[in-house]
Amino acid sequence: MKVLHISDNSLPDSRVEKMAYLSRKRDWATFFAGPGFSYFALGGNVFDSLFFVPWDRYTRLGFPPYFFWIKRKVKKIVDYVKPDVIHAHNIFAAKMICDMGYPFVFDDHELASMEKKSTVDWELNDLSDRTVGRYEVWNWSRWERKLSLEAPVITVSDGIAEYYTKLGARTFVVPNYPSAFELSNARLHEEKDKIFTVVYLGSDISAPLGPYRDVRGITDVFKELGIRLVVIGDVRLSSNGVVVSENYIPHLGLYHAMSKYHVGLLPWKKHWFHRYANPNKPYMYTHSGMVVIVTASLRNVIMALGKRARTIEDYSDLKETLLGLSQDVSPVLTEGENNKKFAGKYLLLDRYEDQVVEAYKNAS
């Protein structure tokens, strides 16, 4: 069997590579077409061949002539590879493949229309952003309705699956868990830091990326408590007192960087879009042997972690939780180790391989 993965995002992309890895496990020929490929997130190449497709914003919006130029290029690639199924990642690639009439599955990582809807009236957007945003919500909603009737939908959360099921789609949930392949290539620290430390993985401390990822004021919490916070991935953030910025670290190196710390944090302020969101960072925290603190509205994460998720309602709740954990590190170490064992048994993408295969069988 031959599977062609198409995305409007460049590699590295851990989600795309993890899904491709499931095909390679079965010795299927696996290909990628997208706007670039600088390195591989999982520690090795899982593709037989890579093809360059220069996506841009105009193509994503479906504007001619850009959309038709890229469409012709994609057609040449598909005719050359002759895949049995196309795995289209996110709405833009899926819409193009759907228009071309090839057998495909639609892997929706984000739920574009609702994610955009969550930002349209955000106070940090200007009039131009809001105008374009409203058009995108309208247009992408139409695309989602069409795609839900044309192809099986793979997605990352029960919330997004419920959305597409209501539109008539046959849905398959494959959460954003790490794969056995990437974990086999990851190295962990054998010992934790002597200083109690909390880690946040993300680029949105210095500048908010959207209302459902709002962490404004989070550094003030740690300055007030005198507890060290390590932020990984925010290149614009400078270290200041108890707040330590470690800038960007490639995906596979994150396990090594985080595993020496005690607590993994996901403190996004409550938002209605959280019913759809299922970020991979809490699962990486768990595999790295940490206690996990997560906002109570992130229901998909809490369903996955169960009682292992320490939930918070707001920053006041967070302060109380952190003060309690920081008093005695010994039970924190035990909880982190138990979380890692649980993750190694249950929070693995490989457990959902049959779901992906079944989606491929239903592609037409």
TAWO-V871755 format. One record per pair of residues at least 12 apart in sequence whose C-alpha atoms are under 6 Angstrom apart, sorted by the first residue. I is the first residue (numbers start at 0). GAP is how many residues later the second one is. Records with the same first field share a line. If there is no record, write none. Layout:
I = GAP, GAP
//
This chain:
0 = 27
1 = 26, 27, 28, 81, 82
2 = 27, 80, 82, 83
3 = 26, 27, 28, 79, 82, 83
4 = 26, 27, 81, 82, 83
5 = 26, 27, 82
6 = 27, 82, 86
7 = 26, 47
9 = 24, 25, 26, 27
10 = 26
11 = 27, 28, 29
13 = 27
20 = 25
29 = 17, 18
30 = 16, 17, 18
31 = 18
32 = 17, 18, 19
33 = 18, 19
34 = 17, 18, 19, 20
40 = 210
41 = 140, 210
59 = 32
84 = 18, 19
85 = 18
86 = 17, 18
87 = 18, 19
88 = 18
89 = 17, 18
93 = 12
102 = 260, 261
103 = 259
104 = 46, 47, 258
105 = 47
106 = 46, 47, 48
107 = 47
108 = 46, 47
112 = 24, 27, 28
116 = 20
119 = 13
147 = 21
148 = 20
150 = 212
151 = 18, 19, 207
152 = 18
153 = 17, 18, 19
154 = 18, 19
155 = 17, 18, 19, 20
156 = 16, 121
158 = 116, 117
159 = 116
173 = 178
175 = 104
176 = 170, 171, 172
177 = 170, 171
178 = 169, 170, 171
185 = 66
186 = 69
187 = 68, 71
188 = 67, 70, 71
191 = 68, 69
192 = 67
196 = 31, 64, 65
197 = 31, 64, 65, 66
198 = 30, 31, 32, 65
199 = 31, 65
200 = 30, 31
201 = 31
202 = 30, 31
205 = 31
211 = 59
212 = 55
213 = 54, 55
214 = 53
227 = 14, 15
228 = 14
229 = 14, 15
230 = 14
231 = 14, 15
232 = 14, 15
233 = 13
234 = 12
254 = 33
258 = 29
261 = 28
262 = 27, 28, 29
263 = 21, 26, 28
264 = 28
265 = 28
266 = 27, 28
269 = 27
273 = 23, 24
277 = 22
285 = 53, 54
286 = 53, 56
288 = 47, 48, 51
289 = 46
290 = 45
291 = 17
292 = 17, 18
293 = 17
294 = 16, 17, 18
295 = 15, 16, 17
//
